Amino acid sequence: MELSSEDNNLTEKVLPPIEQESDVELETTVKKYLRGEGADLETLKDKKLKTQLASREKLYGKSAKTAAKIEKWLLPAEAGYLETDGLEKTWRVKQTDIANEVDLLSSRNQYDIVLPDFGPYKLDFTASGRHMIAGGRKGHLALVDMMSMNLIKEIQVKETVRDVAFLHNEQFFAAAQKKYAYIYGRDGTELHCLKERGPVSRLRFLKNHFLLASVNKSGQLHYQDVTYGGMVASIRTGKGRTDVMEVNPYNGVVALGHTGGTVTMWKPTSQAPLVQMQCHPGPVSSVAFHPNGHLMATSGKERKLKIWDLRKFEEVQTIHGFHAKTLSFSQKGLLAAGTGSFVQILGDSSGGSSSHNYSRYMNHSMVKGYQIEKLMFRPYEDVIGIGHSMGWSSILIPGSGEPNFDSWVANPFETSKQRREKEVHLLLDKLPPETIMLDPSKIGAMKPSRRKEKQSREEIEAEKEVAIEAAKSTELKKKTKGRNKPSKRTKKKKEMVENAKRTFPEQGHNNTASKKRRIGEDAAAELPASLKRFARKN
Amino acid sequence: MKIKTLSRPVDEYTRERSQDLQVVFHNFDPSLRPMEKAVEYKRALTAAKLEKIFARPFVGAMDGHRDGVSCMAKNPNYLKGIFSASMDGDIRLWDISSRRTVCQFPGHQGAVRGLTVSTDGNVLVSCGTDCTVRLWKVPRPTLEDSSVSSENFIEPAAEYVWKNAFWAVDHQFEGELFATAGAQLEIWNHNRASPVQSFQWGTDSVISVRFNPGEPDILATSASDRSITIYDLRMSSAARRIIMMTKTNSIAWNPMEPMNLTAANEDGSCYSFDGRKMDEAKCVHKDHVSAVMDIDFSPTGREFVTGSYDRSVRIFPYNGGHSREIYHTKRMQRVFCVKYSCDATYVLSGSDDTNLRLWKAKASEQLGVILPREQKKHEYNEAVKNRYKHLPEVKRIVRHRHLPKPIYKALGIIRTVNDSKRRKEDRRRAHSAPGTIVTKPLRQRRIIKEVE
C-alpha cells in the first residue's frame, strides 16, 4: 500500500487533463466510502488521544481511497443501460424491442405465467433475488427458484392468502391467511401458526433484527422475533384498518399509510409513532422506500405520486396523472408504479443526491384484463416481477439492478453449505429491537455535551419581558350572554400576566441576603468598642 | 439504440471442480449494508463476551522448590528453559513445556538473591546471602533431554567469595562483565576472582541492578536510600541519580526503547523514566495495593509484567497508567519475581509458596498453530472491540475482572483516601488566592530531588 501511495505522489504532478477529471470522480466515491466527516481533533486537550485518533483518521482515509479504486477498477460487472439516439424516447421502447437486442440469458427473464384460477398474486423475493414466493388470493403458494425457473414447491392452503413474505432465507416463508398468519418451511410443511396476531393484512420481515412485522385488520402492529418466537411489541396504532405497510431498509422503521392520508412511522420499543406525516388529502394507496433511506414515494387515491425527502420530511416532487396502486424502488433508484394493467418506471434524471427529478423512463402495458396487484424489483437483476390477477410476469428494465453483489451480503449463487454458514452469522449479528431508530448512524456516536450555563440576570429579565408581553397580547375570547364584563376581562388578563411572571423565580433573594449581612455589619460598626463582642456575627 | 441488461453466466460465478476454492466477490459499497454501525456494535459486544469466555490464563505450576522462589533468570538463546532459585540455596533449570526440572545446581548455603545468564547462554551467575558468587556451566539442551527425567546435579565452574552478602546480579549484554549489588556496586569479570571495578555512594546498600540492553556500558541501580542511580562503566562516577520518596525494588529497561526504564517501587506504583531526563517520570503506573517486588518487560517493549507483595501479578501497557490484566490464585502467595517469556506469549511468576507459575500473556489467546482465517477473525474481533470499547455495555464487559477480596477492599480504601485528599486540596485552592496553591503532578511529586 505504501509503495502505491509513493507512486501516486510521483505521478500526481504530471497528470493529463483526462486523469484529473477522473480524480474528481474518485473523490466523490471516496466521500461515499468515508461515511461522513472526520472527527474534529482541535477541541481535544488530551495529547495521547489526539495522536491516536489522528493516526486512525489517516487509516480511514487510506482505506476509503483503496475502496474507491477497487470500485473503479476491480468490480466484475457493469450496470445495465438503455440509451436511445436522437428523437426516440426511452419510454417508447417496448419489451419486444429489448428482447431483440439482448442476449439469450436475459431474454429468458421475460415471461408471463398465466394462472387464472387462483386470484391476484402477491410476490416476494429473497435478499439475493434467487428465490421467489408467489401467493395467490385463493390459496395458491408457490416457491420458485428464479435462476433455473424451477418450481421448488407449491401448496394449496384452501383459504384466502393476503400476503406472503420470506424470512431470512428461502427455507422459511410466512403467509397471511384468512384467520391467522402461518410460517411454512421450504418443503411446504406448516411450521407455526401465529394466532396472537389475528387476521393479518400485511406481512414484512426486518432482516437485521429477525422481526416479523404485521398489521392486522383492526390496525394493530405486531413485531415478533422469529428466532425464539416471542412477541416483542404489539402496538395499537389507533388509526384504524390499514393495508399499506412498508419497511425502510435503511433504518428498519415500519411505515403505515392510513385512510386519512397520513403516513406514520413506528419502532417496536415505543407505543407512539416516531413520525406522522400528512401526505395526501385522501387515503394513501401505497408507500415505497429508496434503498438509501432518504427518499420515500407515496401515492394517494387523488391520482398524485409524491416523493418525500426523509431527512427534512419535505416534499421533493409531485407527479400527477395516475393512481398508483403499488410502488417499488429498485436498487439503483428507479421507481416503478403500477395502475390497472399499466406499469410505469420512473428514473432519476438529475445525477446529484441533493436534487431529485423523477421522469418517465419506461412503460409497459399488459393485457387489459390483468389487474396489477404487486410490483417488486428483483435484487441484483435488471428485472421487475409483476404479480397480477391472472398470475405473475416478469419484464426487463435495463439499469435497475445492482451489478456487483457481495458474497458475504447476498450471494445468488449460494451453495447449501454457504447458506448454512450465512444463517449462523446472521443469527450472531442479530440486532436487538432497541437499535431501530430514525437515524441509525447515531449508534456509537458521542452524546452532545449539554452544559447548562447559568443565564445572566439580563438574559433572565429579557426572557421575562418577552413572556409578559406575550401574556398581555393574547386575545381573549369574546364571551356572550353577559359574561363579557370589562372588569372580568381585566382580572383575567392580570391573572395571565401573574402566571407568566411566576415561572421566573425571584431575583431579589440574593439581594435580601446580602442586605441582611450588610445591616449586621453596619450595626456592629455603630456599637462602642466594649460592646462589639455582642454584635451578631452572621 | 443501445441496450444492455445484467446477465451473469453461471460458470463465471461458481467454481469448476469441487477441489477448487469457492468464488467470492466483494463490493464494499456502504449502501449494500444498512445499519452497519449497529451490526458492528453487536459484533463488538459478542467479541467482548467471547473473550471473557475463553479467558483461561493459568497454564500450569512448576513445583519442586522447598522454599520460596527468590529470583528467576531467562536464557535468551533457549526459549523453553528458565532458571529459578529459592531461599534455601536451591537453583534449578526447568523445562517449561513439560514443567519439570532438567537439572539442579546445588551449592549455595543461604538464600540465593540474584540469578543471571550471560548473553551467549553458556554461563549462569548466581549470588547469595552467603557472600559468594558462583558461576555455572549451563548444559546444552540435547534431544534426549525431554524424555530423560533424571535430574542432574552440576558442579560450579567457579566460586568467588567476597566480603559482604549480595542482593542482586545482572550480566552485561554482549560482554564478559557482570555486576553485583551488595554493600557497593561491584563489576566482575568471569575469569577474575575479585571485582574489576566498584562504585559507591554513601553508606547504603544497593538493592537491585540492571544493565541497559542497547548501551552495554550503562547500568541502573537502586539503593536502600530510596535512590535510583545510573552508572556508566567508562566513567568513574554516577551519570544520573535521583532520590524518591520510597525505595525501588527492581528496575527494568525497555528493550525496544533502551533509553527508557521503569522502576518498581515500594509504594505500589511503577514509575517510567527517560534515562536522559530523570527529574520527572514519564508515566506512573498505579494499580498494585502493596509493594511491587519485580518487573520485567516484554520483548516487544509494549507491555511489562509486575509481581507484587499483594499476591497478584499485573500486566501494564508501557505508556498506560492502569493495568490491562491481573492474575491471581488462592494458592499464590507473595510474588517475589516475574519474567516475561522471550516469545512474548507467557508470563512466569515465582512466589513465596515455592511454586513457579506459568500464565498466558493474553488470557484468551488460542495457543498453537492457527489457520489464517482464524487469525483474521481474531484480529477483526480485536479491532471491532477496540472501536466500541468506550460504550458502556462493552466497557463493562471488557473491564470486568474478579479481584481477590483483600485487593478489592484495599483499592476501595485507596480510592476513598485519594478522593478525600483531592477534595481537601480543591477546597483549599478555592479558598485561597488563585495561584498560591500549586499541585505538582504525580510524575514529579514522588521524586524528592535529583542529585548530581
Chai-1 contact restraints between the chains, C-beta under 6 A:
chainA,res_idxA,chainB,res_idxB,connection_type,confidence,min_distance_angstrom,max_distance_angstrom,comment,restraint_id
A,A67,B,F28,contact,1.0,0.0,6.0,A-B,restraint_1
A,G80,B,K4,contact,1.0,0.0,6.0,A-B,restraint_2
A,G80,B,T5,contact,1.0,0.0,6.0,A-B,restraint_3
A,G80,B,L6,contact,1.0,0.0,6.0,A-B,restraint_4
A,Y81,B,K4,contact,1.0,0.0,6.0,A-B,restraint_5
A,L82,B,I3,contact,1.0,0.0,6.0,A-B,restraint_6
A,E83,B,K2,contact,1.0,0.0,6.0,A-B,restraint_7
A,T84,B,M1,contact,1.0,0.0,6.0,A-B,restraint_8
A,I98,B,I3,contact,1.0,0.0,6.0,A-B,restraint_9
A,E101,B,I3,contact,1.0,0.0,6.0,A-B,restraint_10
A,V102,B,I3,contact,1.0,0.0,6.0,A-B,restraint_11
A,V102,B,T5,contact,1.0,0.0,6.0,A-B,restraint_12
A,D103,B,S7,contact,1.0,0.0,6.0,A-B,restraint_13
A,L105,B,S7,contact,1.0,0.0,6.0,A-B,restraint_14
A,S106,B,T5,contact,1.0,0.0,6.0,A-B,restraint_15
A,S106,B,S7,contact,1.0,0.0,6.0,A-B,restraint_16
A,N208,B,M35,contact,1.0,0.0,6.0,A-B,restraint_17
A,P249,B,P34,contact,1.0,0.0,6.0,A-B,restraint_18
A,Y250,B,P34,contact,1.0,0.0,6.0,A-B,restraint_19
A,N292,B,S31,contact,1.0,0.0,6.0,A-B,restraint_20
A,E381,B,L6,contact,1.0,0.0,6.0,A-B,restraint_21
A,D382,B,T5,contact,1.0,0.0,6.0,A-B,restraint_22
A,D382,B,L6,contact,1.0,0.0,6.0,A-B,restraint_23
A,L396,B,T5,contact,1.0,0.0,6.0,A-B,restraint_24
A,P398,B,I3,contact,1.0,0.0,6.0,A-B,restraint_25
A,P398,B,T5,contact,1.0,0.0,6.0,A-B,restraint_26
A,G401,B,L6,contact,1.0,0.0,6.0,A-B,restraint_27
A,P403,B,L6,contact,1.0,0.0,6.0,A-B,restraint_28
A,N404,B,N27,contact,1.0,0.0,6.0,A-B,restraint_29
A,D406,B,H26,contact,1.0,0.0,6.0,A-B,restraint_30
A,D406,B,N27,contact,1.0,0.0,6.0,A-B,restraint_31
A,D406,B,L32,contact,1.0,0.0,6.0,A-B,restraint_32
A,S407,B,V24,contact,1.0,0.0,6.0,A-B,restraint_33
A,S407,B,F25,contact,1.0,0.0,6.0,A-B,restraint_34
A,V409,B,L32,contact,1.0,0.0,6.0,A-B,restraint_35
A,F413,B,Y13,contact,1.0,0.0,6.0,A-B,restraint_36
A,F413,B,T14,contact,1.0,0.0,6.0,A-B,restraint_37
A,D429,B,V39,contact,1.0,0.0,6.0,A-B,restraint_38
A,D429,B,K42,contact,1.0,0.0,6.0,A-B,restraint_39
A,L431,B,A38,contact,1.0,0.0,6.0,A-B,restraint_40
A,L431,B,K42,contact,1.0,0.0,6.0,A-B,restraint_41
A,T435,B,A38,contact,1.0,0.0,6.0,A-B,restraint_42
A,P440,B,M35,contact,1.0,0.0,6.0,A-B,restraint_43
A,S441,B,K37,contact,1.0,0.0,6.0,A-B,restraint_44
A,I443,B,K37,contact,1.0,0.0,6.0,A-B,restraint_45
A,I443,B,A38,contact,1.0,0.0,6.0,A-B,restraint_46
A,I443,B,Y41,contact,1.0,0.0,6.0,A-B,restraint_47
A,G444,B,K37,contact,1.0,0.0,6.0,A-B,restraint_48
A,G444,B,Y41,contact,1.0,0.0,6.0,A-B,restraint_49
